[in-house]
């Protein structure tokens, strides 16, 4: 995906948020370009919601700045201009909580009016958006009777009610069943196709890898990776290549030795550790390589030339990304205790 | 008939600039929403209003049943039955009912996450304050309507000073309501605000008043909010020229002449003192509440 030429509409510069001695977000810098879906991915407690809240100015950054484009110029977000700068942004922060004894119609009418949506068009807008998230029959019901998933969908509607150009969505798929999650993904893609920019957070890799243009991985408040899906996959692909044979030989050890001999010179890796391992769960051979497409081609050709009956030869997309995600997150976790020991943070 | 999903999402309406009218529109929308949101509270406050009115009626019936000297006129009847302690207590209950959750609720229940990015805190505060204060005032007006009608039925007239009393009650409500809002601006839970407000009004202010009297301090207690409530009932007869009573603190045996220190019990503030005091009290509390609310961050 080519993002370099797109205009940046939000820029986070060295954003830091401390709660006492605890650093929730640590020197985070990101740029969000128009028309993109950017995902902030990280485990629970990584600092995703805190980042979202600083963009919404619900929290004031301890250090760093949020810049937002307005009328062609980047402007620094502060308390004085937040009303104007946040006007075209729709927010869904944390699990949405509404006034339980009110109805969606009453609350959405209020939100739309606050944002200046044409008053006469509000009832129709509410009906359409509620239908979009399958809540048509609940427009006039008290929100206190809603399930968690229904409140989540209503939260999404509340963020879109004024037709914003940019959406900041904090874990929008939380509490939804698989069908609901799929529907939300489809809505997000349609929003993107409609020219909207989306910045969403999640701790579920699969949910974001399907729809994101770029993924920012955050852990313990620190940005550990921020790149396009292709580049992240490229990083991930240097981990493993999966080979499944037509028939599994009785002597797996021998075939590992054979594969090592055939493949090793082509992997692009230095001599050292074993490069071929057998995964007993999937009954596949996993081969470490340098991640390059050409290397994959060479290995496959060589296997065929040596009459190895290859039935499946692939780099599993989610698995490799998951590996990368876990690796990045674990690396920070491994480094952090050393720092914490010196600062006294538990 | 219906639009497709994509059409809904690409709903390219005329962009919603509302320019200089934005403040008015947002404050207006907030007032409208608050009235809907507090509809149940309005009903409950009316029930409370009728209950306080009924309490005055019952006390009066008991009094008549015990052959206690009847009220000489409509003004005495109004003051004795409905405007003394019960009214200031009623005002406190109503103020707490509408003011306690005005800010604290959005932080306690996290509803602010959805709301605060959509409206500035200044506009939200203004809209809510106006809506809830007028809902509280509505209860006071209903209460006065009931007692005026009852007095008219009983005496065939009502004292015209009752309108001044209503004016002071509305003004006093502003100060009490501001105090509750002030607590709501920094407390975590609405329930804590309710307890703290009632404690403050019923115990702290009253205790301070008693301590000042016992200590023989003769300065007018203009810093005690509840002191201003006295004018609501006193104004029925016009503001008395003697605004305090000086009496011996130590009572000797019956018939003996008490010697020793005297204490000042302040009966009522002057009109000018009450106007300035209530205004200053309200302004300081409203501004402090707003500043605290503006600085307050989500969890």
Contacts between the chains, C-beta under 8 A, distances in Angstrom:
chain1	res1	chain2	res2	distance
A	53	B	113	7.8
A	53	B	298	6.0
A	56	B	113	7.9
A	56	B	116	7.5
A	56	B	117	4.4
A	57	B	116	8.0
A	57	B	117	7.1
A	58	B	112	7.3
A	58	B	113	6.5
A	58	B	116	5.9
A	58	B	117	6.9
A	58	B	297	6.7
A	58	B	298	4.3
A	59	B	297	5.2
A	59	B	298	6.2
A	60	B	297	6.4
A	79	B	294	7.7
A	82	B	120	7.5
A	83	B	119	8.0
A	83	B	120	4.9
A	86	B	117	5.6
A	89	B	117	7.3
A	91	B	113	7.9
A	91	B	114	7.6
A	91	B	117	4.4
A	91	B	118	7.9
A	92	B	114	7.8
A	93	B	113	4.2
A	93	B	114	7.3
A	93	B	117	7.6
A	94	B	110	6.6
A	94	B	113	5.5
A	96	B	113	7.1
A	96	B	114	5.6
A	97	B	109	5.4
A	97	B	110	4.7
A	97	B	111	5.0
A	97	B	113	7.0
A	97	B	114	7.2
A	98	B	111	6.6
A	98	B	114	7.0
A	99	B	37	6.0
A	99	B	111	6.3
A	101	B	37	7.8
A	101	B	40	6.8
A	102	B	36	7.2
A	102	B	37	6.2
A	106	B	33	7.2
A	106	B	36	5.7
A	106	B	37	8.0
A	110	B	29	5.9
A	110	B	30	7.8
A	110	B	32	7.7
A	110	B	33	4.2
A	111	B	114	7.7
A	111	B	118	5.8
A	113	B	25	6.8
A	113	B	26	7.8
A	113	B	29	4.1
A	114	B	26	5.4
A	114	B	29	5.7
A	114	B	30	7.7
A	114	B	118	4.7
A	114	B	119	4.9
A	115	B	16	6.5
A	115	B	118	6.1
A	116	B	16	3.6
A	116	B	17	7.0
A	116	B	18	4.2
A	116	B	22	6.8
A	116	B	25	6.9
A	117	B	13	7.5
A	117	B	16	5.5
A	118	B	13	6.4
A	118	B	14	7.1
A	118	B	16	6.7
A	121	B	13	6.5
A	125	B	11	7.2
A	128	B	2	7.7
A	128	B	3	6.1
A	128	B	8	4.7
A	128	B	11	7.7
A	129	B	8	6.7
A	131	B	2	7.3
A	132	B	5	6.1
A	132	B	8	5.8
A	132	B	9	7.9
A	155	B	114	7.0
A	158	B	114	6.0
A	160	B	9	7.7
A	162	B	16	6.7
A	163	B	11	5.5
A	163	B	12	7.8
A	163	B	13	6.2
A	163	B	16	8.0
A	186	B	5	7.7
A	187	B	5	7.3
A	187	B	9	7.2
A	190	B	5	5.8
A	190	B	6	5.4
A	190	B	9	5.1
A	191	B	9	5.3
A	193	B	6	7.1
A	194	B	6	6.6
A	194	B	9	4.6
A	194	B	10	4.1
A	195	B	10	7.5
A	196	B	9	7.5
